[in-house]
Amino acid sequence: MPDSSLGTAGTGSDEALVRRAQTGERDALNQMGSRHRPWIFNIAIRMLGRRADAEDATQDVLVRALKSLHAFRGDSEFRTWLYRVAANHLLNVRRKNWIASQAIAMTASHQIRKGSSVEIAEKSFAIFGGSPRTIVSN
C-alpha cells in the first residue's frame, strides 16, 4: 500500500499516467502535478530552507518536468527521473541564491570598510586638526 503522505499513488499508475500525459491528455498532466507536488515541495524545502523559495521552485520543477515529459524514455521509474529533474533545478536555484548572497555580503563588507575608513579619518582630523583638503593639498 503506497504512503499517501508522500503524494504518490504507486508506480503502476505513474506509468499509465505518463503514457497518457505523453499523448497530451490534459487530465493526466493535472493528475501528475497534483500527485507529485507535495513530494517535490518536500525536497525543495529541505534543499532551499525557505518556504517561499520552495513553493516557487516546486512550481518551476513541475513545469519543467511536464514540458520535458516527452524525453522520459521509461528506462527508470518515473519518480527517479522526476527526482533528477527536481534535484538539478534545485541545485541551480541554490547556486544562484548563493551567488546573490555572496554579492550582497561583498557589498555590505565594502560598505563597512568604507564606513570605518571614514570614521578613522574623522577621528584623525579631530585629533590632529586640519581637514581632508589640507592633507590632500600637501
N, C-alpha and C positions, 0 to 999 in steps of 0.2 A: 504494500500500500504506500503510495507516494506521500511525502510530507507536504501538506497543503500550505504550511507556513513558508515554504521555500518558493512558492509561486509556480509550481510545475505540476503537470498532470500526468507525467510519465513519458518515457522515451517513445513508446509506440505511437502515442497520439502526437508527439512532436514530429515524428517522421511524416505522418499523414498530413499534419498542418503545413509542414514545409513544402511538401509536394503540391498541396492546394495553393499555398501562397506563391510558389514559383510560377504558377499559371496565372497569377494576378488576381486571385479571388480575394476581394476586399475583406470579407468576414474572417477569413483565415489570417490575414495580416493583423487585423484588430485583435483576434484571439491570441496570436503570438505575442503581441505587445503587452496585452493585459496579463498574460501568463508569466512572462519573464521580467516585467518591470520591477516587482519587489526584489527579486534576486539580484538584478543589475544594480538597483539602488543600494542594496546591502553591500555589494562590492565597492561601489562608488563612495559610500560614506566612510568605509574603512580605509580606502586609499586617499581620499581627499580631506576627510575630517570635518568639513563644514557642510551643513545640510543644504544650503542654497547651491553650493557648488555641485554637490552630489545630485540634486534634483535636475540641474541643468545638464550635467554630464549624462545622467540616465536617459534623458530625452535625446541627447545627441547620439548616444550609443544605439538606441532603438532605431533612430532614423538611418544611421549608417548601416546597421545590420539589415534592415528591411530593404534599403536601396541596393545592397550588395548581396542579397539573398540568392541571386542568380549564380553567384560564384561558389555557393555551398555545393560541394560535389557528393557529400554523403560518405566520405572516407572515414569520418569520425562521427561521434554523436553530435547532434545539432548543438547541444549545450556546450560541448567542448569548443566548437567553432565560435559560438556566441561569446564564450568566456574570453577567447583570444581577441575578438573584436573589441570587447569591453576593456580588457587589460591594456591593449595597445593605445586605445583612446585615452584612458585614464592616466596612463604614464605620460602621454603627451601633455595632458592638462596639468599634471603635477610639475612637469618640466617648465611649462610656460609660467605657472604660478611661482615657481622657484626663481626663475629669471626675473620676473617682475618684482618679487620681494627683494632680490639682491640689488636691483636698480634703485628701489626705494631706500634700502639700507645704505647704499653708497651715497645717495643724495643727502640723506639725513646725516651721515657721517661727515660729509663735506661741509654741510651747514654748521655742524657742531664745531668742527675745526676752524671754520671761517669765523664763527662767533667767538670762539675762545681767543683767536688771534686779535680780534678787535678789543676784547676785554683786556688782554695783556698790553696792547698798545695804549689803551686809555689809562691803565694804571701806571704805565711807564711815563706818559706825559704828565700825569698828576704828580708823580714823584720828582721827575727831573725838570719839569717845566717845558715850555715850548709848545709847539703844535706840529701836526704831521707835515704841514707845508714848510715849516722851518727846517725840519730834519731832511726832507726831500731836497730842498734847495741847497743844502750844504754838501 
